[in-house]
Amino acid sequence: MENCNGLIVLQTDESMKAFEPGFIGDLEIKNRIVMAPMISNLANSDGSSNDNLVRYLEERAKGGTGLIITEYTYIDNLNSRGSRNELGAYSPSLIPKLRRITEAIHPYGAKVFMQLVHAGGKALQEENSRPPMAPSSVDYMGRKPEEMSEDDIEGVIRSFEKAAQVAKSSKFDGIEIHGAHGYLIHQFLSPTLNIRNDRYGGTFERRLTFPQEVIDSVRSVTDFPVGIRLSLYEDDPNGWDEDYGLKVVDSLKNLDYVHFSAGNFYPPGSSASFYSPETHILPRLKRKPGIKTMLVGSVISQEGVERVLSSCDFVSVGRGHLADPYFSYKLRSNPEVLRPCIRCNQACRDLSVGEVRCTVNPNLGYEGRIEMKLKGDIVIKGAGVQGLEASVYAAKRGLRVTIYEIEEEIGGQLRKIYDPYKRAAFSPLLKYYSNALKHYDIQVVTGQSYGEKAIECLPPVTYREPPEDGESFESNVYANQDWFLKAAERKKILVGKESLNSLDRGRKMGYISLAKSKGIEFIEDGDFDFRLMVNDQYDILQAMRLGIGKVKQFIAEYESDFL
């Protein structure tokens, strides 16, 4: 049997807890898999929804997810906004376009909650009409927001209430209040960020006053589930631990569920890279609180989903849904062709000025494009990522594909990774391609070249390797970062700190720890024996895009042959 995405449905163990229905309040959710809220920057500049955002969310609903929680959605047009092109719920004028989200998601049997946020001291000054404000004027990674007056606090509470009414009128099924990741509610809960001595701070109980008033105000205008996202612990020096996080949950009232995440300013937070173990937050959950519980954090596989559900009512999957919008469907019916999240934190963390993207999913952000089915035969040369992705794309379009690889095995540069953590994280991608080649009946010829006309899928760039006799190096090329680790096995080397500017903070922290364990010393600057810095790398995503582009170009050139 085939589904609408052209995948063969296989029967799997129906006893998986992931596919049992569950309840949040009186609302039934068809399964226990939740698409976690993630910044997308896909909305319009005024916070309104649009077709790109709708299609992005709809594709995950089509993919079988039981519950979708929107990205954090800002509640006022003053100073609550945390990113560019963030979704907004600050005015009834946004309701017509917000309804497109719920209208798109509900036909697939999925539910959708709106996550509401005030960014507080983390608000982007250039994206708001008023300066950032926070419970206390303390250091926020180099800047100090204004301290909130009681009138400011009351105004924010009313804004949460009005935004909840917008969500209800837009036919959302519930609301999640964002109290994690160092945004305003988290700031009031934090002993280090809230140093007030009025009724909103000074003791644990008073630090809960503002969050509780927000919860109660949202509850007063809604008749559907209301939950809160909380950091179970912070990774910051002097940050709160899991005992504090559980105490917060035990003390808050009038909630239907808690959604545990982690982190404040410092990594790894919730989106840990491959240097941290999978389901890295779960071991810190000492006990399940007396409320419906969902938990996020590096859940990317069937094993991870079931591990979380052994302790929680729902499992929240973030980057796994970016890598494959059919995460839930494939987990149940065909896990062998689940496109894996490799936890590289490259494209998905590049959100300061860009839209959400995924290193292993070139279609993310471009959902909804309809392409004609074709027929005919094509030959592809090269079975690295570029050629493999080109082959899968061509096969999905209906073409019969043969791929030639001069080496004895497929995988190209994926097989040359030296970093043991990266190699372990990226190996599922190679396994995915091996399964996909079989699934789509792609013919693979290895150890042999092909001399006739074909689509050549070879890397366009070969970066220079550092010299073997060098001692000091600076390069942000991913392959050279691997080379440094390998070289350190033979001798003492110095590496410039700018080499790490291609890594997000969490991955940088993991790499530094690994490199130092091998004796690598990092230096600020120097007269390096080798230096190669690039602005735009040929990485996995670029390879995939290039492979797909070459197939499209070939089809366009010979279109009449394939109709």
DOLO-386005 format. One record per residue (C-alpha): residue number from 1; x, y, z. Coordinates in steps of 0.001 Angstrom, whole numbers, plus 500000, padded with zeros to 6 digits. Example, Ala and Ser with C-alpha at 12.3 -4.5 7.8 and 13.67 -1.06 7.14 Angstrom:
ATOM   pamar        x        y        z
ATOM       1   512300   495500   507800
ATOM       2   513670   498940   507140
This chain:
ATOM   pamar        x        y        z
ATOM       1   500000   500000   500000
ATOM       2   501275   503497   499107
ATOM       3   500600   506716   500981
ATOM       4   500396   510184   499434
ATOM       5   504150   510666   499758
ATOM       6   504924   507600   497664
ATOM       7   506169   505526   500602
ATOM       8   505340   501866   500984
ATOM       9   503503   501293   504274
ATOM      10   505011   498517   506360
ATOM      11   503368   497079   509459
ATOM      12   505208   497659   512707
ATOM      13   504575   496950   516371
ATOM      14   501261   498615   517193
ATOM      15   502055   498311   520907
ATOM      16   504393   501323   520743
ATOM      17   503220   503794   523347
ATOM      18   503974   506605   520904
ATOM      19   500845   505789   518910
ATOM      20   498408   505449   521760
ATOM      21   496004   508386   522114
ATOM      22   496469   510664   525105
ATOM      23   494630   513490   526821
ATOM      24   495635   517007   527834
ATOM      25   492773   518245   529943
ATOM      26   489656   517090   528118
ATOM      27   491350   517274   524716
ATOM      28   492226   513974   523058
ATOM      29   495493   513867   521122
ATOM      30   495654   511052   518563
ATOM      31   499186   510014   519539
ATOM      32   501936   510971   521984
ATOM      33   504281   512685   519504
ATOM      34   504429   516482   519664
ATOM      35   506135   518800   517203
ATOM      36   508139   521075   519482
ATOM      37   507890   524858   519112
ATOM      38   510865   526144   517108
ATOM      39   511721   529574   515766
ATOM      40   511117   529603   512016
ATOM      41   511240   533278   510923
ATOM      42   508741   532259   508240
ATOM      43   505998   534720   509249
ATOM      44   505637   538190   507743
ATOM      45   507516   541168   509154
ATOM      46   504342   542376   510940
ATOM      47   503903   539001   512664
ATOM      48   501081   537810   510424
ATOM      49   500983   534287   509037
ATOM      50   501462   533424   505370
ATOM      51   501383   530476   502991
ATOM      52   505035   529514   503626
ATOM      53   504434   529139   507357
ATOM      54   501124   527363   506840
ATOM      55   502617   524828   504416
ATOM      56   505578   524220   506734
ATOM      57   503252   523346   509635
ATOM      58   500716   521519   507468
ATOM      59   503411   519180   506148
ATOM      60   504186   518062   509723
ATOM      61   500477   517507   510411
ATOM      62   500260   515459   507222
ATOM      63   503264   513541   508495
ATOM      64   501283   512128   511402
ATOM      65   502191   514304   514380
ATOM      66   499509   514288   517071
ATOM      67   500085   517812   518369
ATOM      68   501871   520804   516852
ATOM      69   502971   523704   519049
ATOM      70   503677   526882   517113
ATOM      71   506924   528755   517420
ATOM      72   506953   531315   520221
ATOM      73   504374   533949   519312
ATOM      74   504761   537480   520587
ATOM      75   501979   539079   522576
ATOM      76   502333   542836   522104
ATOM      77   503693   545290   519597
ATOM      78   505805   547120   522177
ATOM      79   508778   545046   523298
ATOM      80   507825   541370   523460
ATOM      81   509381   540317   520174
ATOM      82   512469   538078   520260
ATOM      83   513304   537496   516579
ATOM      84   512700   538755   513065
ATOM      85   509623   537560   511185
ATOM      86   508303   536033   514408
ATOM      87   504664   534961   514511
ATOM      88   502448   537439   516379
ATOM      89   499161   537347   518295
ATOM      90   499047   540942   519490
ATOM      91   495925   542069   517604
ATOM      92   492582   540700   516392
ATOM      93   493628   541891   512919
ATOM      94   495933   538838   512783
ATOM      95   493099   536325   513281
ATOM      96   492101   535779   509616
ATOM      97   495606   534677   508625
ATOM      98   496139   532739   511873
ATOM      99   493018   530732   511031
ATOM     100   494800   529453   507941
ATOM     101   497138   527573   510292
ATOM     102   494355   525794   512161
ATOM     103   492369   525175   508978
ATOM     104   495411   523504   507422
ATOM     105   496309   521316   510398
ATOM     106   492943   520035   511630
ATOM     107   491953   517959   508546
ATOM     108   494836   515562   509327
ATOM     109   493499   514833   512796
ATOM     110   496270   516800   514507
ATOM     111   495777   519414   517201
ATOM     112   497621   522718   517378
ATOM     113   498539   524888   520368
ATOM     114   499796   528459   520178
ATOM     115   502861   529186   522285
ATOM     116   502770   532705   523724
ATOM     117   505891   534628   524723
ATOM     118   507269   537891   525963
ATOM     119   511018   537956   525331
ATOM     120   511675   540400   528198
ATOM     121   515374   541182   528544
ATOM     122   516109   539052   525476
ATOM     123   513886   541133   523165
ATOM     124   515491   542459   519983
ATOM     125   515738   546203   520383
ATOM     126   515681   546897   516642
ATOM     127   512478   544837   516202
ATOM     128   510468   546567   518956
ATOM     129   509137   550079   519496
ATOM     130   510212   550173   523145
ATOM     131   513540   549130   524718
ATOM     132   513778   545660   526291
ATOM     133   512593   545336   529888
ATOM     134   513003   542668   532538
ATOM     135   512238   541988   536206
ATOM     136   515580   543555   537170
ATOM     137   518173   545605   535335
ATOM     138   520969   543053   535413
ATOM     139   523467   541846   532836
ATOM     140   521976   540056   529814
ATOM     141   525094   538900   527976
ATOM     142   526524   542397   527721
ATOM     143   523453   544634   527971
ATOM     144   521107   545757   530739
ATOM     145   517364   546020   530039
ATOM     146   515114   548452   531882
ATOM     147   513593   547252   535147
ATOM     148   509838   546748   534887
ATOM     149   507441   548835   536942
ATOM     150   504278   547321   538376
ATOM     151   502353   549086   535606
ATOM     152   504627   547369   533052
ATOM     153   503934   544006   534695
ATOM     154   500195   544574   534687
ATOM     155   500331   545589   531031
ATOM     156   502146   542381   530092
ATOM     157   499587   540265   531947
ATOM     158   496786   541961   529998
ATOM     159   498723   541374   526755
ATOM     160   498957   537641   527491
ATOM     161   495207   537646   528113
ATOM     162   494444   539438   524838
ATOM     163   496779   537153   522887
ATOM     164   495009   534133   524385
ATOM     165   491719   535535   523075
ATOM     166   493317   535895   519637
ATOM     167   494399   532233   519781
ATOM     168   490921   531118   520806
ATOM     169   489265   533156   518039
ATOM     170   491757   531683   515579
ATOM     171   490487   528188   516544
ATOM     172   493642   526907   518173
ATOM     173   493151   523923   520470
ATOM     174   495211   525146   523394
ATOM     175   497875   527528   524639
ATOM     176   501405   526978   525841
ATOM     177   502943   529784   527885
ATOM     178   506681   530079   527253
ATOM     179   508417   530059   530634
ATOM     180   511747   528595   529505
ATOM     181   514987   529584   527749
ATOM     182   515477   532886   529552
ATOM     183   512392   534704   528279
ATOM     184   510315   536949   530551
ATOM     185   508517   534357   532678
ATOM     186   511757   532425   533094
ATOM     187   513385   535714   534113
ATOM     188   510871   536215   536937
ATOM     189   511466   532640   538139
ATOM     190   515257   532989   538086
ATOM     191   517044   533835   541364
ATOM     192   519893   535403   539354
ATOM     193   517763   537499   536972
ATOM     194   515028   538519   539418
ATOM     195   516532   540439   542335
ATOM     196   513406   542493   543101
ATOM     197   512218   542956   546683
ATOM     198   508552   543682   546052
ATOM     199   505697   541189   545685
ATOM     200   507266   539880   542447
ATOM     201   510641   538861   543901
ATOM     202   512840   538283   546926
ATOM     203   511593   534799   547848
ATOM     204   510758   531664   545891
ATOM     205   507032   532192   546483
ATOM     206   507095   535811   545305
ATOM     207   509109   534905   542188
ATOM     208   506124   532729   541219
ATOM     209   503635   535607   541484
ATOM     210   503995   536961   537943
ATOM     211   503985   533547   536208
ATOM     212   500907   532528   538199
ATOM     213   499091   535760   537349
ATOM     214   499840   535200   533648
ATOM     215   498517   531623   533866
ATOM     216   495354   532764   535641
ATOM     217   494722   535599   533171
ATOM     218   495079   533242   530181
ATOM     219   492839   530676   531876
ATOM     220   490194   533342   532538
ATOM     221   489494   533870   528827
ATOM     222   489884   530306   527543
ATOM     223   488085   526992   527895
ATOM     224   490789   524766   526418
ATOM     225   494097   523331   527686
ATOM     226   496719   525696   529051
ATOM     227   500255   524513   529734
ATOM     228   503671   525962   530363
ATOM     229   507112   525310   528931
ATOM     230   509808   525364   531603
ATOM     231   513527   524827   531776
ATOM     232   513962   521828   534059
ATOM     233   517447   523168   534761
ATOM     234   519829   525853   533539
ATOM     235   523281   525173   532153
ATOM     236   524532   528552   533399
ATOM     237   527118   528937   536130
ATOM     238   525026   529428   539309
ATOM     239   521933   528403   537321
ATOM     240   519061   526510   538896
ATOM     241   519057   522731   538977
ATOM     242   516390   520101   538345
ATOM     243   515201   520189   541949
ATOM     244   514352   523863   541539
ATOM     245   512644   523195   538217
ATOM     246   510476   520464   539716
ATOM     247   509659   522701   542688
ATOM     248   508406   525381   540285
ATOM     249   506080   522898   538580
ATOM     250   504805   521562   541906
ATOM     251   504027   525126   543030
ATOM     252   502250   526547   539965
ATOM     253   498479   526067   539813
ATOM     254   495767   526002   537176
ATOM     255   497789   524204   534498
ATOM     256   496953   521197   532323
ATOM     257   500525   520187   531489
ATOM     258   504193   521062   531742
ATOM     259   506596   520913   528808
ATOM     260   510140   520440   530095
ATOM     261   513073   521879   528183
ATOM     262   516405   523171   529498
ATOM     263   518740   526124   529468
ATOM     264   518954   529876   529745
ATOM     265   521988   531735   528348
ATOM     266   524585   528977   528127
ATOM     267   524712   525838   525960
ATOM     268   523870   523100   525425
ATOM     269   520296   523947   526465
ATOM     270   517548   522044   524667
ATOM     271   519131   521810   521193
ATOM     272   522298   519974   522165
ATOM     273   524718   519019   519405
ATOM     274   526084   515546   518747
ATOM     275   528694   516078   521465
ATOM     276   525923   515515   524021
ATOM     277   524065   512197   524359
ATOM     278   520637   511726   522784
ATOM     279   517636   512484   525028
ATOM     280   520111   514475   527120
ATOM     281   517480   516226   529272
ATOM     282   515625   513055   530287
ATOM     283   518219   511744   532795
ATOM     284   517868   514980   534767
ATOM     285   514115   514412   535291
ATOM     286   514315   512746   538702
ATOM     287   510585   512102   538902
ATOM     288   507420   512767   536946
ATOM     289   505473   515650   538533
ATOM     290   501802   515260   539346
ATOM     291   500672   516792   536051
ATOM     292   500634   515748   532398
ATOM     293   504243   515954   531284
ATOM     294   506019   516271   527943
ATOM     295   509769   516497   527493
ATOM     296   512006   517670   524656
ATOM     297   515724   517458   524023
ATOM     298   517653   515581   521316
ATOM     299   514873   513095   520555
ATOM     300   515616   511920   517019
ATOM     301   514803   508201   516813
ATOM     302   512306   505496   517682
ATOM     303   514457   504460   520639
ATOM     304   514565   508038   521927
ATOM     305   510800   508455   521597
ATOM     306   510073   505310   523592
ATOM     307   512733   506206   526173
ATOM     308   511048   509542   526902
ATOM     309   507584   507974   526950
ATOM     310   508712   505502   529591
ATOM     311   508796   508487   531994
ATOM     312   506499   511118   530418
ATOM     313   503022   511325   528910
ATOM     314   504130   512980   525651
ATOM     315   507406   513293   523773
ATOM     316   508347   516580   522126
ATOM     317   510406   516266   518944
ATOM     318   512028   519380   517493
ATOM     319   514872   518956   515005
ATOM     320   513634   515490   514052
ATOM     321   510578   517160   512528
ATOM     322   512802   519555   510595
ATOM     323   514848   516726   509127
ATOM     324   511761   514737   508144
ATOM     325   508218   516193   508249
ATOM     326   506933   512604   508157
ATOM     327   508754   511752   511382
ATOM     328   505671   510300   513092
ATOM     329   504333   508478   510061
ATOM     330   507671   506869   509211
ATOM     331   508361   505955   512818
ATOM     332   505195   503912   512743
ATOM     333   505229   502535   509220
ATOM     334   508719   502654   507709
ATOM     335   511509   503766   510081
ATOM     336   514201   502580   507653
ATOM     337   513571   505584   505405
ATOM     338   513270   508167   508167
ATOM     339   515595   510989   507133
ATOM     340   517675   511430   510285
ATOM     341   518504   514552   512238
ATOM     342   522286   514488   512681
ATOM     343   522269   517144   515456
ATOM     344   524852   519234   513607
ATOM     345   523223   522537   514669
ATOM     346   524209   524181   511400
ATOM     347   521276   525338   509287
ATOM     348   518630   525045   512027
ATOM     349   520553   527404   514354
ATOM     350   521290   530053   511735
ATOM     351   518330   532201   512742
ATOM     352   519816   535593   513538
ATOM     353   518915   536806   510041
ATOM     354   517713   533695   508191
ATOM     355   514668   531452   507993
ATOM     356   514609   527946   509412
ATOM     357   516561   525433   507359
ATOM     358   517908   521907   507899
ATOM     359   521267   520526   506807
ATOM     360   519753   517179   505773
ATOM     361   516419   518423   504389
ATOM     362   516745   520798   501419
ATOM     363   512937   521085   501167
ATOM     364   512499   522702   504572
ATOM     365   510897   526106   504107
ATOM     366   509868   525229   500550
ATOM     367   507002   522856   501310
ATOM     368   504050   522632   498975
ATOM     369   505881   522730   495666
ATOM     370   504189   520358   493225
ATOM     371   506400   518654   490644
ATOM     372   505227   516601   487698
ATOM     373   505824   512850   487678
ATOM     374   508149   511768   484886
ATOM     375   509309   508576   483203
ATOM     376   512587   507496   481687
ATOM     377   516147   506558   482639
ATOM     378   519011   508682   483913
ATOM     379   522580   507968   485017
ATOM     380   524323   509788   487869
ATOM     381   528077   509784   488439
ATOM     382   529222   510031   492040
ATOM     383   527707   508500   495163
ATOM     384   528657   511098   497714
ATOM     385   525895   513123   499355
ATOM     386   525367   515167   496186
ATOM     387   524850   512134   493958
ATOM     388   522841   510195   496530
ATOM     389   520406   513050   497075
ATOM     390   520159   513604   493318
ATOM     391   519328   509915   492846
ATOM     392   516616   509892   495512
ATOM     393   515086   513074   494129
ATOM     394   515048   511719   490572
ATOM     395   513512   508440   491720
ATOM     396   510759   510298   493580
ATOM     397   509986   512097   490313
ATOM     398   509409   508675   488728
ATOM     399   512700   508194   486883
ATOM     400   514695   504963   486776
ATOM     401   518119   505787   488184
ATOM     402   521520   504172   487922
ATOM     403   524327   505625   490002
ATOM     404   528029   504962   489361
ATOM     405   530686   505329   492039
ATOM     406   534375   504818   491283
ATOM     407   535108   503814   494885
ATOM     408   533979   500481   496316
ATOM     409   531427   502008   498675
ATOM     410   528917   504838   498570
ATOM     411   529123   507817   500922
ATOM     412   532038   509907   499683
ATOM     413   533177   512343   502372
ATOM     414   530733   510931   504924
ATOM     415   533082   507951   505193
ATOM     416   536121   510150   505840
ATOM     417   534933   511841   509027
ATOM     418   537496   511490   511821
ATOM     419   535758   513166   514779
ATOM     420   534218   510161   516603
ATOM     421   531154   512096   517812
ATOM     422   530462   513520   514372
ATOM     423   531033   510138   512720
ATOM     424   528518   508477   515052
ATOM     425   525947   511232   514459
ATOM     426   526342   511330   510668
ATOM     427   526394   507558   510102
ATOM     428   522547   507311   510229
ATOM     429   522445   509579   507172
ATOM     430   524540   507084   505229
ATOM     431   522286   504299   506460
ATOM     432   519259   506296   505335
ATOM     433   520669   506608   501818
ATOM     434   521502   502892   501686
ATOM     435   517891   502082   502595
ATOM     436   516490   504717   500233
ATOM     437   518463   503321   497283
ATOM     438   516848   499929   497884
ATOM     439   513425   501419   498545
ATOM     440   513361   503311   495254
ATOM     441   515050   500491   493320
ATOM     442   518013   502659   492370
ATOM     443   520728   500640   490680
ATOM     444   524164   501165   492226
ATOM     445   527407   500288   490437
ATOM     446   530525   500689   492607
ATOM     447   534214   500353   491800
ATOM     448   533598   501414   488227
ATOM     449   533663   504651   486252
ATOM     450   531125   505634   483598
ATOM     451   532396   507163   480398
ATOM     452   529169   508176   478672
ATOM     453   526894   511194   479191
ATOM     454   525569   511401   482712
ATOM     455   524739   513859   485477
ATOM     456   528076   514469   487196
ATOM     457   527649   514865   490934
ATOM     458   531154   515548   492133
ATOM     459   532158   518136   494764
ATOM     460   532753   521522   493107
ATOM     461   535229   522529   495790
ATOM     462   538233   520671   497153
ATOM     463   539514   522569   500173
ATOM     464   543230   522638   500826
ATOM     465   544377   520366   503621
ATOM     466   546850   521799   506121
ATOM     467   550502   520810   505602
ATOM     468   551679   517801   507569
ATOM     469   554767   519611   508847
ATOM     470   552851   522627   510197
ATOM     471   552369   523406   513880
ATOM     472   549861   526283   513934
ATOM     473   546640   526418   511949
ATOM     474   543485   528437   511495
ATOM     475   540577   527196   509363
ATOM     476   536812   527141   509850
ATOM     477   536339   524470   507151
ATOM     478   534559   521497   508731
ATOM     479   536915   518966   507136
ATOM     480   539935   520826   508475
ATOM     481   538452   520827   511976
ATOM     482   538477   517044   511689
ATOM     483   542054   517178   510394
ATOM     484   543157   519083   513511
ATOM     485   541874   516254   515728
ATOM     486   543714   513703   513643
ATOM     487   546937   515703   513605
ATOM     488   546809   516079   517381
ATOM     489   547175   512311   517683
ATOM     490   550712   512681   516288
ATOM     491   552010   515961   517662
ATOM     492   551282   519127   519608
ATOM     493   549450   521732   517487
ATOM     494   548092   525260   517950
ATOM     495   544688   526206   516489
ATOM     496   543308   529710   516056
ATOM     497   540035   530371   517891
ATOM     498   538528   531860   514725
ATOM     499   538515   528298   513374
ATOM     500   535368   527775   515417
ATOM     501   533312   530613   513929
ATOM     502   531414   528108   511744
ATOM     503   530030   526310   514836
ATOM     504   527075   527214   517036
ATOM     505   527849   527771   520716
ATOM     506   526864   524290   521839
ATOM     507   528862   522504   519179
ATOM     508   531801   524843   519750
ATOM     509   531814   523939   523434
ATOM     510   531828   520211   522620
ATOM     511   534575   520540   520019
ATOM     512   536814   522542   522348
ATOM     513   536431   519926   525072
ATOM     514   537340   517112   522665
ATOM     515   540231   519054   521120
ATOM     516   541752   519977   524474
ATOM     517   541552   516353   525578
ATOM     518   543847   515589   522623
ATOM     519   546310   518317   523604
ATOM     520   545230   521013   521131
ATOM     521   545889   524539   522379
ATOM     522   543653   527372   521131
ATOM     523   545198   530785   520506
ATOM     524   543698   534180   519639
ATOM     525   545954   535011   516695
ATOM     526   549369   534349   515300
ATOM     527   551533   533862   512260
ATOM     528   549856   530590   511266
ATOM     529   551616   527972   509167
ATOM     530   548264   527449   507437
ATOM     531   545167   529634   507289
ATOM     532   541968   529059   505290
ATOM     533   538752   530835   506227
ATOM     534   535588   530636   504111
ATOM     535   532245   532426   504289
ATOM     536   530134   529871   502455
ATOM     537   531037   526216   502893
ATOM     538   530276   523301   500652
ATOM     539   528517   521272   503313
ATOM     540   525861   518547   503334
ATOM     541   522992   520938   502591
ATOM     542   524852   522590   499725
ATOM     543   525698   519169   498314
ATOM     544   522034   518125   498434
ATOM     545   520857   521336   496819
ATOM     546   523457   521055   494090
ATOM     547   522537   517446   493344
ATOM     548   518828   518247   493079
ATOM     549   519615   521309   490967
ATOM     550   521652   519260   488497
ATOM     551   518791   516796   488055
ATOM     552   516316   519637   487514
ATOM     553   518605   521245   484979
ATOM     554   519048   517943   483133
ATOM     555   515279   517372   483062
ATOM     556   514705   520893   481756
ATOM     557   517232   520345   478981
ATOM     558   515730   517024   477896
ATOM     559   512168   517538   479107
ATOM     560   510480   516025   476071
ATOM     561   512354   512748   476663
ATOM     562   510802   512303   480103
ATOM     563   507163   513253   479514
